[in-house]
Amino acid sequence: MFGSVKRLKKEEKGAIIIGMLLTLAVFYFLNVYITGQGMILFALIETGMMWVIIVALLLIADNNRVLTEELKELIQEHIKESKTLQKIRDEELQEIRLLKKVAKQTKRKSKK
């Protein structure tokens, strides 16, 4: 998960930080509004933690999507390389067969 954080652009990191700050501010003001005092309600903390978990799950799901797209590209490149290697192998096999054929012919001519 932390490897995907390194791939984020500066704007995306900024958006995440601003989003977290906004979430904390909203929960603080909700707490002040609901209680009317500076006390923190346990239910509000639970709600905040659930929102953080939901956001984390969304980030993980998006990271998974990006990784599957990258894997698809890698697999397609691998398939292309495999086909190229098969062509090279087939050409080399044909060359070996031709060399064997020529060797047999030269061997027959040298015996005569």
N, C-alpha and C positions, 0 to 999 in steps of 0.2 A: 504494500500500500504506500509506503514512503517513497518507493522508487517512482511512483506516478506523480508524487508531489514535485519531484525534481523536474518533470517534463512540463509542468504548468507554466504558462506565460506570466509575466509580471502583472498584467491586467487581471488574469484569473485569480492569482494569489491575492491581489488587492480586493477583488470582489468578495472573496471568501472572508477576508478579515473584516471588511465593512459589514458583510452580512452577519457575522458573529457579533460584532459590536452592536448593530441594530437590534438583534435578537435579545442581547443582554439588556439593552436600554428599554425595550418594550416590556420585557418581563419585570424589570425593576419598577417601571411606571404602573404596570398592572398590579404589582404587589402593593405599591403605595395607595393606589386607587381602591383596591379591594379591602385592605386592612385599615386604611386611614392612618396608619402609623408606620414606623420604620421596621416593624416585625416582619419576618419572612414566614410565609405559610409553607408547610410541607407539601401540600398539593401543588402549589405553584412550582416548587423545585422539581417535583415529579414530572409535571407538564414540560418544563424546560428541558429536562433530561430526555424525555421522549422525542421532543423536537430535534435535539442534537443527534439522537440515534437515527431518526428518519433522514436527516440531512446526510449523515455519514453513509447510510445505506444507499441513498441516491448517488453520492459520489462514487461509491464502490461499484454500483451498477453501471454508471457511465464509464468508469475505468475499465470494467469488463468488456463493454461494447467496443471501446477503442482498441483494447488488446486483441479482441477477436478479429477486428478489421485488419490489424497489423499482421496477425497470423495468417489470414486469408491471402494477403499480399505475399508473405514469405512462402506459403505453400505453392502459390502460382509460379513464383520464381523458381522454386525447387523443381516443379514439374517441367518447366522449360529447360532447366539445366539437365534434368534426367533425360529428356528427349534428345538434347544435343549430345550427351554422352552416349546414348544408344546409337545415334547415327555414327559417331566416331568409332564406336566398337564394331559396328557392322562394316564400316569401311576398312578397318584394320583386319577384320576377319577375311574380307574379300582379298585384301593384299596378301595375307598369309597363305590363303588357298592358291592364289596365283603364283606366289613364290614356290610353294610346294610342287605345283604343276610344272613350273619351269625347271625346278631342280630334278624332278623325275625325268623330264625330257632330256636334259643335259646328261644325266646319269646313263640313260639308254644310249645316247649318241656316243658317249665315251666308251661304253662297253663294245660297241660295234667297231 
